[in-house]
Amino acid sequence: MNMLHLRRMRIPTLSLALVFLFALLCFSNARANPSPTILITGVYADPFVTGEASEAIQIQNITASSISIADWKFSDGEGTVAFPNDAALNAGEKIWLAKSATTFESEFGFLPAYEYAGNFDASVPDMTGSAPSLTNAGDQIFLQNDADVVIDALVYGNAALGAPDWIGAAVQEYDFGSASSEGQILYRKMREADGLPFADTDTADDWAQTISDNQFGKKVLYPGWDLDEFFQTTKSNQNATIKYCVAPDNLFECVRNEIINATATISMEMYSLDSASMIDALTETLEAGVQISILLDGGALEEQGKWGCQEIEARGGECWILASKPQANIHKRYDNQHGKWLVIDNARVLIGSENFGDDAMPADDKSDGTLGSRGGYFITDNAEIVQAAQNVLARDFDPTHHADVRRWGTNTDDFPPFGFAPNYDDGGKGYAAKFAQPFQATGAFPIELVQCPENCLRARDALLGMVAQAQAGDELYVEQLYEYKFWGSSKSNTIADPNLRLEAYIAAAKRGARVRILLDSFYDIFSDPRSNYETCVYVNQLASSYDIECRLGNPTKRGIHMKMVLLKMEHPVGNSATGFVHLGSINGSETSNKLNRELATQVESLQAFEFWKQVFDADWAMTDFSPHKQFLPFLYRKTNP
């Protein structure tokens, strides 16, 4: 064999060896770093404010070690900006990069870690390069390391799917009810255990807006929400006193006593303020030297509430309003500030289902009967729960950092009409009050504080987690203003857009639990495809197979305004029977759970369960209207938020 032939034989052999070595190195490197260390976790592409200067992206170090991001880059394929030489992310750290730090702060309430379209705030480090400009309708976003390798990418809206590190359809905003596409933050699903992102699959299913996942998807997020801070519920079992008050039977007296016994401060967040007698209690307390501040929802400020704020402000108290002002680029953080809670003397918290109104809190003598709506409040001096409720209130009630909070009296429409006379008429004689005394007990009761929109739909705890514990032989009772048959649009259905709460009750029945659901008939619009009537029809179709029944009622003559779920577990593993009470402001709509500010508590106490079970049984016994399709609609009323 001549030398030329040998050279011809060796060249391909050498080439194969090099290819094999290169493949081995690539495989080895892939095994050493099988997943990205830093992810894009949020994108704010279509801001509420005009000019789009608050555009931003969020990135997170998902590892347990600090990572240098010096000279890493963020790009939309047209503009590219780089981090400064000293940039780094601590283990688990999540930061925002914004076009303009000052405009971002005006919407989010805090400064970003970096700004990339100029030096708008001297305290915020600048990225360098040509600033990306995110297209509202759709775009591609890349995060590149210092070697220009794409570490993570996102494709959203109607953008062409040409991004590396991305597979399949683009992420879309989630559209339902009054959820706005404008101002919506795209964000990654978060693991309930630790808040870190779900495992990255480079697809739209990684993102919380995905409609392919009913449990962890179909979520929204807006500037000003404190999702990271409040992603977990607060749990405490320290020794404390718990108290439950029942509307309309004893709630006025119960809440009034707490107010007039305050010695230093009362801070409250309330949907509306309409009870003249309760306003008098507040002004009496103000005159005794107690400081009072109230945050109300601007959409629920009616004439009586305007008068109430006027009376409170005239005595040195403070009324504040949560409201939008689009012409000034101010957008309300929540669809409704629908929570109802008070923190008194930083020592006690009252959390309930009822506004300060005459229906729930009639001030009349109840010895000869009354009229009102069924509801309830929880009161405790558990210091951890008090502090947690105060923390939520402090984030909402923060005019320094959130422009949607304004002082009452700054708009001419805040004032009642000239010569307005408050209405003190309340109560009546149609309902014989059955529960004159509140329930009270002291002990180390496990208490969980649940709030919407951040954590009320968690699967491992909160309401869904509680209901998921129900097994064969257990008892589940629901008394609720309304529970939609399905979520999504009014033209959807129980398969495409299930109501997670309602389906959890049904699943409990399928596991063998006894389930009873009592919904309001007073406010219900029977012709609505998501009415309580339709919910009961849907549930009662299962009654032949499972121990479940749904009824409509109006036991206290002004409607069921309650938002309560009771669970009794007969045979918990290793324990005797126990009970749970979920009570608060959360209704059974998608808006209530995903767009509103709501607050509720879950308490483990067999005694408390038995107390509220008596209330439920009394109300259940007062109606036998268990709708099936043969019943025709007969009542049309206005619904609540």
C-alpha positions as CSV (number, residue, x, y, z in Angstrom):
1,M,0.0,0.0,0.0
2,N,1.5,3.3,-1.0
3,M,1.8,6.4,1.2
4,L,-0.8,8.3,-0.7
5,H,-3.3,5.5,0.0
6,L,-2.4,5.5,3.7
7,R,-2.9,9.3,4.0
8,R,-6.3,8.9,2.3
9,M,-7.2,6.2,4.8
10,R,-6.1,8.2,7.9
11,I,-7.9,11.5,7.1
12,P,-11.5,10.1,7.5
13,T,-10.4,8.1,10.6
14,L,-9.0,11.2,12.2
15,S,-12.2,13.2,11.3
16,L,-14.4,10.5,12.9
17,A,-12.3,10.6,16.0
18,L,-12.6,14.4,16.3
19,V,-16.4,14.3,15.7
20,F,-16.6,11.6,18.4
21,L,-14.5,13.7,20.8
22,F,-16.6,16.8,20.2
23,A,-19.9,14.9,20.8
24,L,-18.5,13.4,24.0
25,L,-17.5,16.9,25.3
26,C,-21.0,18.2,24.4
27,F,-22.7,15.3,26.1
28,S,-20.5,15.7,29.1
29,N,-21.2,19.4,29.3
30,A,-25.0,18.8,28.9
31,R,-24.9,16.3,31.7
32,A,-23.0,18.7,33.9
33,N,-25.6,21.5,33.3
34,P,-28.9,19.8,32.4
35,S,-31.1,22.8,33.2
36,P,-30.8,26.5,33.1
37,T,-29.5,28.3,36.3
38,I,-31.4,31.5,35.7
39,L,-34.9,31.8,34.2
40,I,-37.0,34.6,32.9
41,T,-39.9,34.5,35.4
42,G,-42.0,37.5,34.5
43,V,-42.7,39.9,31.7
44,Y,-44.5,43.2,31.8
45,A,-44.9,44.0,28.1
46,D,-48.2,46.0,27.9
47,P,-48.2,48.5,30.8
48,F,-51.2,50.4,32.0
49,V,-49.3,53.7,31.8
50,T,-49.0,55.6,28.5
51,G,-45.6,55.7,26.9
52,E,-44.8,52.1,27.9
53,A,-41.8,53.2,30.0
54,S,-42.6,50.7,32.8
55,E,-41.9,47.7,30.5
56,A,-39.9,45.2,32.4
57,I,-38.8,41.6,32.7
58,Q,-38.1,39.6,35.8
59,I,-35.3,36.9,36.1
60,Q,-34.5,34.5,38.9
61,N,-31.6,32.5,40.1
62,I,-33.1,29.0,40.7
63,T,-30.0,27.5,42.2
64,A,-28.7,27.3,45.7
65,S,-25.6,29.4,44.9
66,S,-24.8,33.0,43.9
67,I,-24.2,33.4,40.1
68,S,-22.3,36.2,38.4
69,I,-24.4,37.7,35.5
70,A,-21.7,40.2,34.5
71,D,-22.1,40.9,30.7
72,W,-25.2,38.8,30.5
73,K,-27.7,40.2,28.1
74,F,-31.4,40.7,27.7
75,S,-32.7,41.0,24.1
76,D,-35.9,41.0,22.1
77,G,-34.0,40.3,18.9
78,E,-33.9,44.0,18.0
79,G,-32.5,45.8,21.0
80,T,-30.0,44.2,23.4
81,V,-28.7,45.4,26.7
82,A,-26.0,44.0,29.0
83,F,-25.6,43.9,32.8
84,P,-22.7,45.7,34.4
85,N,-19.5,44.0,35.4
86,D,-20.4,43.6,39.0
87,A,-23.9,42.1,38.4
88,A,-24.8,39.0,40.4
89,L,-27.8,37.1,41.6
90,N,-27.9,35.5,45.0
91,A,-29.3,32.0,45.5
92,G,-33.0,32.1,44.7
93,E,-33.0,35.8,44.1
94,K,-35.6,37.3,41.8
95,I,-35.1,40.8,40.3
96,W,-36.8,43.1,37.9
97,L,-35.2,44.9,34.9
98,A,-37.2,48.0,33.8
99,K,-37.1,50.4,31.0
100,S,-37.5,53.3,33.4
101,A,-37.0,52.8,37.1
102,T,-39.1,55.8,38.0
103,T,-42.1,54.8,35.8
104,F,-41.8,51.2,37.0
105,E,-41.9,52.4,40.6
106,S,-45.0,54.4,40.0
107,E,-46.9,51.2,39.0
108,F,-45.2,48.6,41.1
109,G,-44.5,50.5,44.3
110,F,-40.8,49.7,44.4
111,L,-37.7,50.3,42.3
112,P,-36.3,47.7,39.9
113,A,-32.8,46.2,40.3
114,Y,-31.7,47.6,37.0
115,E,-33.0,50.0,34.3
116,Y,-32.1,49.7,30.7
117,A,-33.4,52.7,28.6
118,G,-31.6,55.5,30.3
119,N,-30.6,56.9,33.7
120,F,-33.9,57.8,35.2
121,D,-33.0,57.1,38.8
122,A,-29.5,57.6,40.0
123,S,-29.9,55.0,42.7
124,V,-30.7,52.2,40.2
125,P,-27.8,50.7,38.2
126,D,-28.0,51.0,34.4
127,M,-27.7,48.3,31.8
128,T,-25.9,49.3,28.6
129,G,-26.7,48.9,24.9
130,S,-29.7,49.5,22.7
131,A,-32.9,49.2,24.7
132,P,-35.4,46.5,23.7
133,S,-39.0,47.7,23.1
134,L,-41.5,45.0,23.9
135,T,-44.4,44.8,21.4
136,N,-47.8,44.7,23.1
137,A,-49.2,42.2,20.6
138,G,-46.3,39.8,20.9
139,D,-42.6,39.5,21.0
140,Q,-39.6,37.2,21.7
141,I,-37.4,37.7,24.7
142,F,-33.9,36.1,25.2
143,L,-31.6,35.9,28.2
144,Q,-28.0,35.3,27.1
145,N,-24.9,34.6,29.1
146,D,-21.6,36.4,28.7
147,A,-20.7,34.0,25.8
148,D,-23.9,35.0,24.0
149,V,-25.5,31.5,24.6
150,V,-29.3,31.7,25.1
151,I,-30.0,30.5,28.6
152,D,-33.7,31.1,28.5
153,A,-36.4,32.5,26.2
154,L,-40.0,33.5,26.1
155,V,-42.4,33.9,23.2
156,Y,-45.7,35.6,23.8
157,G,-48.7,36.9,22.0
158,N,-48.7,36.7,18.2
159,A,-44.9,36.6,17.8
160,A,-43.4,34.2,15.3
161,L,-42.0,31.1,17.0
162,G,-38.3,31.5,16.0
163,A,-36.8,31.6,19.4
164,P,-34.2,29.2,20.6
165,D,-34.9,27.5,23.9
166,W,-38.7,27.6,23.1
167,I,-41.1,24.9,21.8
168,G,-44.6,25.3,20.5
169,A,-47.3,27.9,21.0
170,A,-46.6,31.3,22.5
171,V,-47.8,32.4,26.0
172,Q,-51.1,34.3,25.9
173,E,-52.6,36.6,28.5
174,Y,-55.5,35.0,30.4
175,D,-58.8,36.6,29.6
176,F,-61.8,36.2,31.8
177,G,-64.5,38.4,33.2
178,S,-63.1,41.8,34.1
179,A,-59.5,40.7,33.8
180,S,-57.6,43.2,31.7
181,S,-55.1,42.1,29.1
182,E,-53.5,45.6,29.4
183,G,-51.3,45.7,32.5
184,Q,-51.2,41.9,32.9
185,I,-47.8,40.5,34.0
186,L,-46.9,37.1,32.4
187,Y,-45.3,35.0,35.1
188,R,-44.1,31.5,35.6
189,K,-46.1,28.9,37.7
190,M,-44.7,28.6,41.2
191,R,-44.3,25.4,43.2
192,E,-46.5,25.6,46.3
193,A,-43.8,24.1,48.6
194,D,-41.1,26.7,48.1
195,G,-42.3,29.3,45.5
196,L,-39.7,28.3,43.0
197,P,-40.7,27.9,39.3
198,F,-42.0,24.6,38.0
199,A,-39.4,22.5,36.1
200,D,-38.7,24.4,32.8
201,T,-40.0,22.7,29.7
202,D,-39.5,25.7,27.3
203,T,-43.2,25.8,26.6
204,A,-46.2,28.0,27.4
205,D,-47.3,25.4,30.0
206,D,-44.6,26.7,32.3
207,W,-46.5,30.0,32.6
208,A,-49.3,30.8,35.0
209,Q,-51.6,32.1,32.2
210,T,-51.8,28.8,30.4
211,I,-55.3,27.6,29.9
212,S,-54.2,23.9,29.7
213,D,-53.9,23.7,33.5
214,N,-57.0,24.5,35.6
215,Q,-55.3,24.2,38.9
216,F,-52.0,26.0,38.5
217,G,-52.7,27.9,35.3
218,K,-55.5,30.3,34.3
219,K,-53.9,32.9,36.7
220,V,-53.3,36.6,36.3
221,L,-50.9,39.1,38.0
222,Y,-50.9,42.9,38.0
223,P,-48.5,45.6,39.3
224,G,-48.9,46.3,43.0
225,W,-49.8,42.7,44.0
226,D,-47.5,41.2,46.6
227,L,-47.5,37.6,45.2
228,D,-44.0,36.6,46.4
229,E,-44.6,37.9,49.9
230,F,-48.0,36.4,50.3
231,F,-47.7,33.2,48.2
232,Q,-47.8,31.0,51.3
233,T,-50.7,31.2,53.8
234,T,-49.9,32.1,57.4
235,K,-50.3,29.3,59.9
236,S,-50.2,29.5,63.7
237,N,-51.2,27.2,66.6
238,Q,-50.1,29.4,69.5
239,N,-52.3,29.7,72.5
240,A,-55.1,32.3,71.9
241,T,-58.7,33.1,72.3
242,I,-61.0,32.6,69.4
243,K,-64.5,34.0,69.0
244,Y,-67.2,33.6,66.4
245,C,-70.2,36.0,66.0
246,V,-73.3,35.3,63.9
247,A,-75.1,37.7,61.6
248,P,-77.8,39.0,62.0
249,D,-78.3,37.5,65.5
250,N,-75.4,39.0,67.5
251,L,-72.9,40.5,65.0
252,F,-73.8,44.2,65.6
253,E,-73.3,43.9,69.4
254,C,-70.2,41.8,69.0
255,V,-68.4,44.1,66.6
256,R,-69.5,47.3,68.3
257,N,-68.1,46.0,71.6
258,E,-64.8,45.4,70.0
259,I,-64.8,48.9,68.6
260,I,-65.8,50.9,71.7
261,N,-63.3,48.9,73.8
262,A,-60.4,49.9,71.6
263,T,-57.8,51.9,73.5
264,A,-55.3,53.1,70.9
265,T,-55.8,52.3,67.3
266,I,-58.3,50.8,64.8
267,S,-57.2,50.0,61.2
268,M,-59.7,48.5,58.9
269,E,-60.1,47.4,55.3
270,M,-63.8,47.2,54.2
271,Y,-65.7,46.9,51.0
272,S,-68.4,49.4,52.2
273,L,-69.4,51.4,55.2
274,D,-73.2,51.9,55.4
275,S,-74.4,51.3,58.9
276,A,-75.2,54.6,60.6
277,S,-75.2,52.9,64.0
278,M,-71.8,51.4,63.4
279,I,-70.5,54.7,62.2
280,D,-71.7,56.2,65.4
281,A,-69.7,53.6,67.3
282,L,-66.6,54.6,65.4
283,T,-67.1,58.3,66.0
284,E,-67.7,57.7,69.7
285,T,-64.4,55.8,69.8
286,L,-62.7,58.6,68.0
287,E,-63.9,61.1,70.5
288,A,-62.4,58.9,73.2
289,G,-59.0,59.4,71.7
290,V,-58.6,56.3,69.6
291,Q,-56.9,56.7,66.2
292,I,-59.0,55.2,63.3
293,S,-58.1,54.7,59.7
294,I,-60.3,53.0,57.1
295,L,-59.7,51.9,53.6
296,L,-62.8,51.5,51.4
297,D,-63.4,50.3,47.9
298,G,-64.2,53.3,45.7
299,G,-66.8,51.3,43.7
300,A,-68.9,50.8,46.8
301,L,-68.9,54.3,48.2
302,E,-72.6,55.2,48.4
303,E,-74.3,58.1,50.0
304,Q,-74.4,56.6,53.5
305,G,-70.8,55.7,53.3
306,K,-69.9,59.2,52.1
307,W,-71.7,60.6,55.1
308,G,-69.9,58.1,57.4
309,C,-66.5,59.2,56.0
310,Q,-67.5,62.8,56.5
311,E,-68.4,62.1,60.2
312,I,-65.1,60.2,60.8
313,E,-62.9,62.8,59.1
314,A,-64.6,65.6,61.1
315,R,-63.5,63.9,64.3
316,G,-59.9,63.4,63.3
317,G,-60.2,59.9,61.8
318,E,-59.1,59.0,58.3
319,C,-61.1,57.6,55.4
320,W,-59.1,56.4,52.3
321,I,-60.4,55.2,49.0
322,L,-59.0,52.5,46.7
323,A,-59.9,53.6,43.2
324,S,-58.7,54.0,39.6
325,K,-58.0,57.3,37.8
326,P,-57.2,56.3,34.3
327,Q,-56.7,59.8,33.0
328,A,-53.8,60.1,35.5
329,N,-52.4,56.6,34.7
330,I,-53.7,55.3,38.0
331,H,-55.2,51.8,38.0
332,K,-56.9,50.1,40.9
333,R,-54.9,47.0,41.9
334,Y,-57.9,44.7,42.6
335,D,-61.2,44.4,40.8
336,N,-62.8,44.8,44.2
337,Q,-61.3,45.5,47.6
338,H,-63.8,43.0,49.0
339,G,-62.1,42.0,52.2
340,K,-63.7,42.8,55.6
341,W,-61.3,43.0,58.5
342,L,-60.2,45.2,61.4
343,V,-57.0,45.2,63.5
344,I,-57.7,46.7,66.9
345,D,-54.9,48.0,69.2
346,N,-52.5,45.8,67.2
347,A,-53.7,43.0,69.5
348,R,-57.0,41.7,68.0
349,V,-58.2,41.0,64.5
350,L,-61.8,40.7,63.2
351,I,-62.2,38.9,59.9
352,G,-65.6,38.2,58.4
353,S,-68.1,37.9,55.6
354,E,-70.0,41.1,56.2
355,N,-69.6,44.7,55.4
356,F,-70.5,47.4,57.9
357,G,-74.1,47.5,56.7
358,D,-77.6,47.3,58.2
359,D,-78.5,44.0,56.7
360,A,-75.7,42.1,58.4
361,M,-75.4,44.3,61.5
362,P,-79.0,45.4,62.5
363,A,-78.9,47.4,65.7
364,D,-82.5,46.7,66.7
365,D,-83.7,44.8,69.8
366,K,-83.6,41.2,68.7
367,S,-85.7,39.8,71.5
368,D,-88.8,40.2,69.4
369,G,-87.1,39.2,66.1
370,T,-85.0,40.9,63.5
371,L,-84.3,40.9,59.7
372,G,-80.9,40.6,58.1
373,S,-78.5,38.6,56.1
374,R,-76.8,35.4,57.3
375,G,-73.0,35.9,57.9
376,G,-70.3,35.7,60.4
377,Y,-67.0,37.1,61.9
378,F,-64.0,35.5,63.5
379,I,-62.1,37.3,66.2
380,T,-58.8,36.3,67.7
381,D,-55.8,37.7,69.8
382,N,-53.4,35.2,68.2
383,A,-50.4,37.5,67.7
384,E,-49.2,35.8,64.6
385,I,-52.5,36.0,62.8
386,V,-53.0,39.6,64.0
387,Q,-49.6,40.5,62.6
388,A,-50.3,38.6,59.3
389,A,-53.6,40.5,58.8
390,Q,-51.8,43.8,59.6
391,N,-49.1,43.0,57.0
392,V,-51.7,42.5,54.3
393,L,-53.5,45.7,55.4
394,A,-50.2,47.6,55.4
395,R,-49.4,46.6,51.8
396,D,-52.8,47.5,50.5
397,F,-53.1,50.7,52.6
398,D,-49.9,52.4,51.4
399,P,-50.5,55.7,49.6
400,T,-46.8,56.4,49.6
401,H,-46.1,53.6,47.2
402,H,-49.5,53.0,45.6
403,A,-51.2,55.8,43.7
404,D,-54.6,54.0,43.7
405,V,-55.0,54.9,47.4
406,R,-56.3,58.4,47.9
407,R,-57.7,60.4,50.9
408,W,-61.5,60.8,51.1
409,G,-62.5,64.3,50.3
410,T,-60.0,64.8,47.4
411,N,-62.9,64.3,44.8
412,T,-66.0,66.4,44.9
413,D,-68.1,63.2,44.5
414,D,-66.8,62.0,47.9
415,F,-69.3,64.1,49.8
416,P,-72.9,63.2,50.6
417,P,-75.7,65.4,49.1
418,F,-76.3,68.7,50.9
419,G,-78.6,68.2,53.8
420,F,-78.2,64.4,53.7
421,A,-80.0,62.6,56.6
422,P,-78.5,59.2,57.5
423,N,-80.8,56.2,57.6
424,Y,-81.0,54.4,61.0
425,D,-83.8,52.0,60.0
426,D,-82.7,48.4,60.2
427,G,-83.8,45.1,61.6
428,G,-87.4,44.0,61.7
429,K,-89.4,41.1,63.0
430,G,-89.4,38.5,60.3
431,Y,-86.6,36.3,61.7
432,A,-86.5,35.0,65.2
433,A,-82.9,35.2,66.3
434,K,-81.6,31.8,67.4
435,F,-78.0,32.6,68.3
436,A,-77.9,35.3,71.0
437,Q,-74.4,34.5,72.2
438,P,-71.1,34.3,70.3
439,F,-68.9,31.2,70.5
440,Q,-65.7,31.7,72.5
441,A,-62.9,29.4,73.5
442,T,-59.2,29.5,74.5
443,G,-56.5,27.1,73.4
444,A,-53.8,26.3,70.9
445,F,-56.1,26.2,67.9
446,P,-54.4,25.8,64.5
447,I,-55.4,28.9,62.5
448,E,-54.6,29.6,58.9
449,L,-54.9,33.0,57.3
450,V,-56.0,32.8,53.6
451,Q,-56.1,35.7,51.1
452,C,-57.0,36.3,47.5
453,P,-55.6,36.8,45.0
454,E,-52.3,35.4,46.2
455,N,-53.0,32.1,47.9
456,C,-56.6,31.2,48.2
457,L,-56.5,28.6,45.4
458,R,-53.5,26.6,46.7
459,A,-54.0,22.9,46.4
460,R,-52.0,21.8,49.4
461,D,-53.6,24.1,52.0
462,A,-56.1,27.0,52.1
463,L,-59.7,26.0,51.2
464,L,-58.9,23.4,48.5
465,G,-56.4,21.7,50.7
466,M,-58.8,21.6,53.6
467,V,-61.6,20.1,51.5
468,A,-59.2,17.6,49.9
469,Q,-58.8,16.0,53.4
470,A,-62.5,14.9,53.4
471,Q,-62.8,11.1,53.1
472,A,-65.5,8.4,53.5
473,G,-67.5,9.0,56.7
474,D,-66.5,12.7,56.9
475,E,-69.0,15.6,56.7
476,L,-68.7,18.7,54.6
477,Y,-71.1,21.7,54.8
478,V,-71.1,24.8,52.6
479,E,-73.1,27.9,53.2
480,Q,-72.4,30.5,50.6
481,L,-73.8,33.6,49.0
482,Y,-73.0,32.0,45.6
483,E,-71.0,29.3,44.1
484,Y,-70.8,29.5,40.3
485,K,-71.6,26.3,38.3
486,F,-68.4,27.0,36.2
487,W,-65.8,29.7,35.8
488,G,-64.5,31.4,32.6
489,S,-67.1,33.2,30.5
490,S,-70.8,32.9,30.9
491,K,-70.9,30.8,27.8
492,S,-68.4,28.3,29.1
493,N,-69.1,25.0,30.9
494,T,-68.0,22.8,33.8
495,I,-65.5,20.8,31.6
496,A,-63.7,23.7,30.0
497,D,-63.7,26.0,33.0
498,P,-64.5,24.2,36.2
499,N,-65.2,26.1,39.4
500,L,-62.3,24.6,41.5
501,R,-64.2,25.1,44.7
502,L,-67.4,23.4,43.6
503,E,-65.5,20.5,42.0
504,A,-63.6,20.0,45.2
505,Y,-66.9,19.6,47.1
506,I,-68.1,17.1,44.5
507,A,-64.8,15.2,44.6
508,A,-65.2,14.9,48.4
509,A,-68.7,13.3,47.9
510,K,-67.2,10.9,45.4
511,R,-64.6,9.9,48.0
512,G,-67.5,9.0,50.3
513,A,-68.0,12.2,52.4
514,R,-71.4,13.6,53.2
515,V,-71.8,16.9,51.4
516,R,-74.5,19.5,51.9
517,I,-74.4,22.9,50.0
518,L,-76.8,25.7,51.0
519,L,-76.8,28.7,48.6
520,D,-78.6,32.0,48.7
521,S,-82.0,32.4,46.9
522,F,-82.6,36.1,47.8
523,Y,-80.0,37.6,45.5
524,D,-79.9,34.8,42.9
525,I,-80.8,35.4,39.2
526,F,-82.2,32.0,38.3
527,S,-82.0,32.7,34.5
528,D,-78.2,33.2,34.7
529,P,-76.3,30.1,33.4
530,R,-74.0,30.3,36.4
531,S,-76.7,31.0,39.0
532,N,-77.1,29.2,42.3
533,Y,-80.2,27.6,40.8
534,E,-78.1,26.1,38.0
535,T,-75.4,25.1,40.5
536,C,-77.9,23.2,42.5
537,V,-79.3,21.5,39.4
538,Y,-75.8,20.4,38.5
539,V,-75.0,19.1,42.0
540,N,-78.3,17.4,42.6
541,Q,-77.9,15.3,39.4
542,L,-75.2,13.4,41.4
543,A,-77.5,12.8,44.4
544,S,-78.5,9.3,43.2
545,S,-74.9,8.2,43.2
546,Y,-73.3,10.1,46.1
547,D,-74.3,11.5,49.5
548,I,-74.6,15.1,48.2
549,E,-77.4,17.7,48.1
550,C,-77.7,21.4,47.2
551,R,-80.5,23.7,48.4
552,L,-81.4,27.3,48.0
553,G,-82.6,29.3,51.0
554,N,-83.2,32.6,52.7
555,P,-83.4,31.7,56.4
556,T,-82.9,35.2,57.9
557,K,-85.1,37.0,55.3
558,R,-82.4,39.2,53.8
559,G,-80.3,36.6,52.0
560,I,-77.4,34.3,52.8
561,H,-74.3,36.5,52.6
562,M,-72.1,33.9,54.3
563,K,-68.9,32.5,52.8
564,M,-68.4,29.5,55.0
565,V,-67.2,25.9,54.6
566,L,-67.3,23.4,57.5
567,L,-65.5,20.0,57.6
568,K,-65.7,17.3,60.2
569,M,-63.2,14.5,59.9
570,E,-64.3,11.4,61.9
571,H,-61.2,9.3,61.7
572,P,-58.0,11.3,61.0
573,V,-54.9,9.1,61.0
574,G,-53.9,8.6,64.6
575,N,-56.4,11.2,66.0
576,S,-59.9,11.4,67.3
577,A,-62.6,13.4,65.4
578,T,-61.7,17.0,64.5
579,G,-63.4,19.9,62.8
580,F,-62.5,22.9,60.6
581,V,-64.2,26.2,60.0
582,H,-63.4,28.3,56.9
583,L,-64.9,31.7,57.2
584,G,-64.2,35.0,55.4
585,S,-65.2,37.2,52.4
586,I,-64.4,34.8,49.5
587,N,-67.2,34.1,47.2
588,G,-67.5,31.3,44.6
589,S,-66.6,33.2,41.5
590,E,-63.4,33.3,39.5
591,T,-63.2,37.1,40.0
592,S,-63.4,36.7,43.8
593,N,-60.6,34.2,43.9
594,K,-58.3,35.6,41.2
595,L,-58.9,39.4,41.0
596,N,-60.3,40.6,44.3
597,R,-58.6,41.4,47.6
598,E,-60.3,38.9,50.0
599,L,-59.4,37.5,53.5
600,A,-60.5,34.4,55.3
601,T,-59.4,32.1,58.2
602,Q,-59.5,28.4,58.6
603,V,-59.6,27.2,62.2
604,E,-59.2,23.6,63.4
605,S,-61.6,23.2,66.4
606,L,-64.3,20.5,66.8
607,Q,-66.1,22.9,69.2
608,A,-66.1,25.7,66.6
609,F,-67.3,23.3,64.0
610,E,-70.2,22.1,66.2
611,F,-71.2,25.7,66.9
612,W,-71.4,26.6,63.2
613,K,-73.0,23.3,62.4
614,Q,-75.9,24.3,64.6
615,V,-76.3,27.5,62.5
616,F,-76.0,25.5,59.3
617,D,-78.6,22.9,60.4
618,A,-81.0,25.6,61.5
619,D,-80.7,27.3,58.1
620,W,-80.9,24.0,56.2
621,A,-84.1,23.1,58.0
622,M,-85.8,26.3,57.0
623,T,-85.8,25.4,53.3
624,D,-86.6,22.3,51.3
625,F,-86.0,23.9,47.9
626,S,-83.6,21.5,46.3
627,P,-83.6,22.5,42.7
628,H,-83.8,20.1,39.8
629,K,-84.7,21.0,36.2
630,Q,-88.4,20.6,36.9
631,F,-88.4,23.7,39.2
632,L,-89.0,26.9,37.3
633,P,-87.2,30.2,38.1
634,F,-89.3,32.4,40.3
635,L,-87.0,35.1,41.8
636,Y,-84.8,37.7,40.2
637,R,-82.4,39.8,42.4
638,K,-79.1,41.8,42.1
639,T,-75.9,39.8,42.6
640,N,-72.9,41.0,44.7
641,P,-69.2,41.2,43.7
